[in-house]
Amino acid sequence: MTDYAEEQRNELEAIESIYPDSYTVLSEDPISFTITVTSDAGENGETVETMLKFTYVEKYPDEPPLWEIHSQENLEDSDVEDILTLLQQQAEENLGMVMIFTLVTAVQEKLNEIVDMMKNRRDEEKQRKEREAEEAEKVAFQGTVVTIENFLAWKATFDVEMNELRRKKQKEEEQIGKLKLTGKKLFETDHNLDTSDIQFLEDAGNNVEVDESLFQDIEDLDLDEDDPDFDPLEMGSDED
């Protein structure tokens, strides 16, 4: 008759000596413990890690132990699923023999594979981005294929923009033209100036005061009538 308890105790002693820094007992009844498994460093020094939790069943090793991923670092969900599948396969292949060391070794190798795959994933991601950049550049170089629909849409937008530009340009030219008008041109163009003097007289009631002191009596002027250029009509007369 198999002494399961004895086999389990012997295996635990061996496991403790093999994994002194990563083995931790969680409980004695049932016997439960964890072993932390870390991959070798990858090309850029990256590692992946998982903590495996094992629990002995009464008839272990004739029946497989219970296991679970207690924690993990840098593993994707698909990696965790792969590890659980691997444990199941290894347990089935090693029934009847103590198998914790075998299971942990298989997981260790799997983690090393995952680290190597991480480089491949990075390379694939880099290549994917390069392809996308090339496609984007090709599309930008070739431009958009012209169809009747997108041409009409573009033409409508273009016409609106051009009309707006012409309106602004016309307004600017009008403003500049006003600034450049001379006094004569302003008088000719501004018809309000035609009636400004008349309006002034009407507002004053046609009563325009003249300062007579500004004029001298014509008799006081020393005029030479013998001057051939003398013209009394140009000077006016007292009767006027």
Summary of the structure (lengths in Angstrom):
residues: 240
radius of gyration: 54.5
end to end distance: 162.5
largest distance: 172.1
contacts: 520
relative contact order: 0.06
helix: 58%
strand: 12%
